[in-house]
């Protein structure tokens, strides 16, 4: 199984007064969002209208050690980003924030999501003379904002006009010389929330980043909304808030941290509910229920509670090895799984185990996990997956970009079970997923990777490194 790769995490703060510790605040927020991207990270700070920044490849703790943070200036506004590449490769020039100096001022942008019309826009901009230094679609957004800013009286007008041109998934933080703007696409594919720490205003991809700072959650940014902060005043423009909603349902299943609340719904409770529905949908006689750390643990608790089969831990996990999706080759991912997860033999030997995981993409890694349990003495391993089978690609910021690579497209459930070596295999049904979403009043969501049906029109399949391949 190639683990699903994250899109990105974004964080921003507008402080009541200029602060020397602003870089440390952003660093703390980004560290909490590290699960959303482990390739690169960056921070940009507005110091009296001048934007200074630092970004590099690596984890937040590797890039932003104290000597680096201390060199960043005092400021009143700052934004930050953690990245996994879904458009553009894992090169330093693709790290964010993207910072541009233009005729009317300075601009810094961070972006979570994918544009579906990125290639078309890039060709159009290059025809107009634009020069690109990266291969990610965030720079496209920056170019359009700057062009619109040349024709408008304010940065928020420029952002509104940009929204008329870009399509797809985008949660954005835009920092100009005097303002900070938070934007969420009309479908709300990716999460974005707002909080307050005293009179400081904070934006983050997930509420867990607010919690770590002791900030109070205020509300989610609405799909299609533009929030502008200037002189500590909040202005909301619900520009296109009446479109069909399309929050990525995989945010609840895998992406978000379990301690986050996304659009009013607890991620932990949602995941427990997937396990509860799996227990009713696919019961089995077993001695214990266990989850694959970490994203399978909550669902395993739900399965255990519903089935009355005791919950136990069957793996010890190294704290010093990142999420397996970050590795760029299958062999590296498989080796990392073996280093990261080790069976607890006394909990495994001679037991029938219900093992819960969040998803199966290719099937290679989960096969090794099942095999490790069998080698440790497990009598039976019954695999339950807390999501439906992947049957199509994602265009909105999840790295599922080739339909032919998806094991469920090429093999039946029984064939997959045999390949994995499990004694039984069941996926959460689409009906169960719909029932859970209904229970938590999730009005509209995108499950296109499971159904092939998307909230908006999608392009022909585009790989994440398209910009490196196309000839213009």
LOVOLO-894401 format. One record per residue (C-alpha): x, y, z. Coordinates in steps of 0.1 Angstrom, whole numbers, plus 2048, in hexadecimal, padded with zeros to 3 digits. Each point is the difference from the previous one (the first is absolute). Layout:
N
XYZ...
END
This chain:
472
80080080080D8227F77F381681B7EB81E7F481681F7FE7F58208117F98207EF80C81C8167FB8138207FD82680480281781E7FE8268057FF81981B7F782580180D80E8217F281D81482380F8038217F87EE8117E28118237F38017F37DD8087E97FE7E18177E77EF7FE7E981E7DA8028007FE7F67DB81A7E58057EB7F181C7E18017EA8127F07E380E7E48167DD7F780A7F67FE7DB81F7EC7F77EA7E17F87F38137E28218037EF8247F580881380A7E08068258067F681D8168028268017F78208137FB8237F37FE81E8177F48237F88178198107F18237FB7F57F77DC8207EE7F77FC7DA7FE81D7EB80A7FF7DA7FE8137E08057F77DD7F18127E07F97FB7DB7FB7FB7EB8207EA7FE81F7F881F8148187F581C81C7FC7E67FB8217EE7F681781C8197FC81C80481E81881C8117ED7EA8027E17E180B81381481B81280C80F7DF7DC8057F47F48248077E780E8197DF8047EF7DA8038037F67E67E580F7DE7F77F67E27EC80F7DD7FD7FD7E07ED8087DB8018007EE7DF7FC7DF7EF8018037DA7E07F87EE8088197E38248067FA81D7EB80C8127FF82181A81B7F880A81D8167F281A7E77DE7F08058008078267E881A80C7F881C80880380F7DD80C8248057FD81A7E480A8247FF7EC8147E77F88247F67E580681B8117EE81D8097DE80D7ED7DF7FF8047DE8117E97E37FB7FC7DD80F7E87E77F07F07DF8097F07ED7E38037FC7DB7F48157E37EE7EB7E580781A7E58248068098107F67DF7E88157EC80781E8168257FB7FF8018007DA7EA81F7FF8178138198207F67EE7F180C7DF7FC82181282480080A7FF7F28238207EE80C7FD7E481981A7F58187ED7E280E7EA7E47F37E48028197DE80F7FA80381981D8178157EB7E48027E67E980E81A81A81A80A80480B7DC7DB8047FB7FB81382181C8187F67F28067DD7DD80780F81081781A80D8167E47DC8057F57EE80482280181781E8067E581B8107DE8057DE7F180A7F180B7DF81D7F07EE7FB7E08147DB8007F78088047DB8197E48037E57E980E7ED8067E081D7F17EC80D7E38157EE7DF8038047E381880B7FE82481181D81280180B82481681F7FF81181881680B8207EE81681A8118058227F181381E80E7E280A8167E77E38007FB7DB8067E57EE7EC7F27DD8057EE7EF7E37EF7DF7FC7F47F37DE7DA7FF7F97FE7DB80781680181F8147E27F581B80681A7FA80D82480982280E7F780E82280382181380980482580A81B81881C80181A7F881F8147FC81A7E48177EE7E97ED7F07E280C7DD7F47F87EC7E18097DB7FD7F77E17EC7F57EE81F7F480982381C7EC81081881C7F77EA8188137FF7E981E8267FD8038038268037E38038197EC8137E67DA8008007EE7F27E27E981A7F07F27EF7E18087EF7E08068167E17E27F97EA8047F17DD80281E7E880781981C81B81B80080A80D82281681F80181380B81F80D82480180881581F7F37E48157DE8027F07EF7E27F07EC8047E07ED7E37F07F57FE7DC7EB7E17F98078047DB7F47DE7F47F37ED81E7E27F07EF8137E67EA7FE7DA8048157F681E81C7E77FB8167FC81F8187E37FA7F17E38158237F280380981D8177EB7ED81A80C7DE7F78258067FF80E8237FA7F781481E80C7FA8247E77EE8167FF81D8187F58187E57DD80C7F97F98057DB7E18147F67F07F98228077DA8008187EF8178197EB7EC8047E881D7DB7FA8027FC7FC7DA81C7E58007F17ED81D7DF8007ED8117F07E180B7E48177DE7FC80F7F07FD7DE81B7E87F57F87EA81E7DB7FF7F68087FC7DB81C7E68027FF7ED8228197E48078097EA81D82180C80F81380482080B8247FD7FB81F7EA81E8157F880881E7E981E8077E981081E8117F781C7FF7E28057E87F07DE8077FF8048267E08148047ED7EA7E880C7E18137F280E8207DF8047EF8007DD7F28097F28237E48138117E67F57E880B7DC7FD8097FC8258217F07F581C80E81781681B7F28267FB80382080D7F18147E97E981B8187F381981581180881F7EB8218137FE7FB82480881E80B7EB7F47F47DD7E88157EC7E17F67EE8077E67E57F08147E481D8198008187E77F18038057DA8067DB7F77EC7E180881F7ED80D80781D8187DC80180C8007DA8078228028137F381D8147E17ED80A8157E380D8158188147E281380D7E87E480B80B7E28147E67E680C7FC7FB8268037DA7FF7F07FA8227E08117F38007EF7DF80A7DC8057E47E67FB7E681B7FD7E68087E68048257F87E98197EF8188197F17F28237F68128177E87F48207EF8047F67DB8117EA7E78118107E18177E67F08007E581B8267FB80380580F8237E17F181080C7DE7F48208058147ED80B81E7E97E17FF81E7EA7FA81280E81E7E27F78167FF7DD7F28257FC8067FB80C8247E87E38057DD80E7F87E87E47F97EA8157E98008247F37DF80F7F48068217EF7E681B8018048217ED7F081F80E7F980E7DD7F17F47DF8187F37E58138197EB7F37FE7DD8098217F181981D8017FF8208158048227F07FE81581F81F7FB8148037DB80881C7ED7F07EA7E57EE80A8097DD8007DF7EC7E17EA7FE8147E37F38157FF8217E27FB8167FE7DB80B7DA8018037FD80A7DB8147E27F57F57E48187E17F48127FE8028268077DA80281F8047EA80C81C8157FA7EC8208157E47F281C8177F58018108237FE7DF8127E380A8167E67E680B7E48187F67FD8237F27E481A8007FE8247F77E981A80F7E28027E87F68207EE7DE7FC8118117FF82281581E7F87E18137F57EE7F782081D80D8158028207ED7DA8048058027F982581981D8047ED8177E981C8027E67EB8107E58167FC7E28217EE7FB8177F37E58037DA7FD80C8007DC81E7EA8077E77E580B7E48067E680F8147E37E581B80680D8228097F082080C80E8147E380C7F97DC8227F080081B8007E58107E27EF8177ED81881F81580981E7F381280F81581C8208077EB7ED80C7E28118228008227EF7FD7F37EC7E17EC8187EC8108127E37F38237FB
END
